[in-house]
Amino acid sequence: RFSGTFVGNPESTSPAAAPSPPAVAAATLPAVPTIPVVPTIVGVPNTVAEGVLNPNEVKPPASGTRKARVLYDYEAADSTELALLADEMITVYSLPGMDPDWLIGERGNQKGKVPVTYLELLS
C-alpha cells in the first residue's frame, strides 16, 4: 500500500489549502464619473459629427466644390438625401468626418447626401 500523500486520498496528510482573502464588494469602490464625449468638427454643426445630417444647416466649403453628372436615377431614402435623375448636373462637396461613400449634393436650393457611385465627378 502507498503512503497517504496522494490528492484525494482520505488519509492524506497534506496541509489544507489556505483560505482565499475576502472579496472586496464593488459597492465599496469609489465611483468613477463618466463624461459623454461628442466629437465636434470646427465650423460644422454637431448634427454632422453625430451622424445626423440636416442638409439645410451645412454650408459648402469655400473651395472644393465640383460639378458632377448623375449616372443613374436615385430615390432618396429620407429627408437628408437628395433624389437624383440620370444625366442631370449637380454641385457636390464633402465634409470632414463624413462617410467617404457619400457627398453633399446641391441642385438649386435643394441639398442632401448623394451616393458617390451614382456620380461621374467632373473637373
Buried (B, 14 or more C-beta within 10 A) or exposed (E): EEEEEEEEEEEEEEEEEEEEEEEEEEEEEEEEEEEEEEEEEEEBBEBBBEEEBEBEEBEBBEEEBBEBBBEEEBEEEEEBBBBBEEEEEBBBBBBEEBEEEBBBBBBEEEBBBBBBEBBEEEE
